[in-house]
């Protein structure tokens, strides 16, 4: 299992980057920061995943999705490299958009890359999940990790088995619940929990998490790096735990 740490690009340059394992960045935030910083994150990472950023928009905000998707596709075409192993699709059907429309947006992305990751949602039905795994055999597919949303906790293993039957690797989006990660050998997951600790000035004092207030600038940098390194420990733990399941 590879745990991709997300939100590094949205954290500002709080600490000097160092050789890192796996990072997930959102195109929504990539657009807002310098190209040099994004390149620096890619250069310092072993592997990268790129999220479309569709869920970063506030509910009710009007978005020209086709225009946004075209911009995303252009960025993919201009910035693709070996380290980037996948780009998540515009999975906006849970927000009420027709699935046919989502497929149209997916086709725009697939015109520029063969690394587009489809994200299954329950409104598409189980048959669609099976067909998706068959169609994207040998590639990465995604499901969501939000509790009681698309998949019940006890059902994750069944979804993995179907995907593995077709040689797919499964990314579980937003899965930060360690109780599940200790039981279910996903191929990939992502977590932004490290950044939440940094944002609120949380540091470990012994084994307990405590909060520091009114931090001077140099202390903020120290806490962000400390929090990220705690995320690295999480990466190492789950990669070692589930190594025997790697294909």
N, C-alpha and C positions, 0 to 999 in steps of 0.2 A: 504494500500500500504506500502510495506517495501522497503526502499531505502538502498541498500547495498553499502557501501563506498569501493571503490577499490583502489589498489596500495599501501596499507599500508605496505605490505611485500617488496615493491620495494623502500621504502622511507628510509631504514636504520632505526636504532633505534634512532630516533631524540628526542623522549620524552618517559618518563616512561608510560607504558600502564596502563589503568584503566578499570573498567567494561564498556564494549562497547555493542552496539546493534548488527548491522549486517555488516559483512565485506565480501568482495569478493576478493579472491586471485587467481593469475594466476600460473598454474603449471610451466610455462616458467620461472617465477622469483623465485618460490619456490625452484627450482633446484639450484639457485645461492646464496641462503642465508642459514644461519645455521638452522639446524633442531630445535634447542632450541628456536629460535626466532619464527619460524612457530608455534611450540607448544604453545608458550606464547600468540600469537595472538588468537589461537583457544581457549585456556583456558580463555581468557579475553572477548570473544565474546558470545553473546546469540546464534546467528546463523551464519553459514558460507556457502558460495557457492564457488566452485572451477571452474575456467575457464581453458580450455585445453591449452590456450596460442597459439593457431594456428595462430592468427592474429598478434602476436607479432614479427613474423619473417619478416624480410625485404623482399620486393618483389624481386624475382629473386634468392633468396638464396636457394640452393639445400638442401632439407630435406628428410631424410629417414623416411617417415611418419609412416610406420608400426613399425619400431624400436622405434620411439618416442612414439607411442600409447601404445606399450607393456610396456615401462618404466612408462608411465602415469598410466596404469592399475595396475602395480605393486605397485606404490605409493598409489593408491586408496585402494588396498587390505590391505596394511600395516598400513594405517593411518585413515581409515574410523572410524567415531564415530557419536554419535547421533546429535551433533551440526552441522555437515556437512549435509545439506539437499539436495545437488545435485552437479553433476559433468557435465559440458557441453561437448558435443561431439566434434569430430574433423570435424568441418563444413568447409571443404576446397573446396567444389564444386564451390563457386563463383570465386575461383582462377583458375578454369579450369579443376579440377579433376572430373572424372565421378561420378555420384551419387552412382552408384553401389559400387565404391571404398569407398566412405564415409560410406555407410551402412556396408561394411566389417570392417572398422575401428570401427564403432559403436558396432558391434557384439563382438569385442575384449574387449571393455570396459564393455559391458553388461554381459560378462562371470564372472566378479568379483563384479558387483554391480547392484542393481535394481534402483539406483538413477540417472542413466544417463539421461541427458536432451538433447533431439533433438532440433536442431536450424533450423527453417524453413527459406528458401530463395526462392525468386520468381522463380528462374530457375526450382524449383521442381513442380511448378504449384499449383493452388488452390485445386484441387482434392487431392493432396498429403497432403496439410495442414489439410483437413477434415479427411483423413484417419489417419494421425498422431495423431490428437486429439482423435479419436476413439480408436486407439491402446494404447495410453498412458493415457487413462481415469483415472482420480483421481491422476495424477502425474503432474510434472512441465514440460511445454514445453516453447520454447523460440522463439522470433522474434527479429528483429533488430530495433534499434531506430535511425539509421543514416538517416538524412533528404534526401528524394528523392532517397533512395536506393532500398529497397524492398517494402515498404508500404507507401502510401501517408498519410499525417497527418489525413485527414478526414476519412480514412479507418480503423483506429485502433480499434474503437468501434466494427465494424463488426467482426474483427478477435477475439476480446475478447468474443463476444457473442457465436461464434462457439465453442471456447475452453470451455467456461463455460457450454455449453450444454452438454459436455461430462465430466464435473467435473474436468477439468484441471485448474491448476493455470498458469498464463502467466507471464514470465519474459521478459521484453523488454531490450535488451542489449544496453548499451551505451546511454541510454535515459537520457540526462541531461537537456533537454530543459524544463524549468519550465512552460512555457506557455502551453505545452502539458500536463505536469503532473498535472496542475491545472484543466484540462478538462477531462482527460482520467484516469479511475481508474484501472491501471495495478495492478496486484497482487504484482509483484516484479520488480524493476529496479536497475541499478547500476550507480554509478557516481564517476569519479575520479577528478571532478572539484576542490574539496577541496585541492588536492595535487598540482594542477597547481598554485593555489594561494600561497601555501607554497614555491614551487620551485622558483617562481619569487619574493619572499619576499613581497607578498601583504598582507596588514593588513587594517582593517577598522578604519578610523579616523572619528568618528561620524557615518554618514551614507554613507560616500564615501570611496571607495577602493583606497588606496594609496600604492606605492611601496617604500620599504626601500632598500638601496644599501649597499654593503660592510659590511655585518652583522657579528659581532663576533659570535663565536660558540654558546654561551649560548643564544644569540638572535635568532639564527636559530632554536634551540630547542623550544623556546617560540613561534615562528611563526608557526612551524609545528603543535604544539598542539592547538594553536589558530585556525588555519585553519581547523583542524580535528573537533574541537568543533563546528565550523560553519556548518560543514557537519552534525553533530549530530542534530543541530537545524533544518536542512532540513529534516532529518529522522523523527523527532518528528512532524513537521508541516504536512507532507503528510500522516503519519500514522494516525494522529488525523482527518485530513480532510476526508479520505476515509474509516474510520473505519466501517461505516455502510455497506460497500460493502464486508467486510471480511466474508468468508464462513468457 
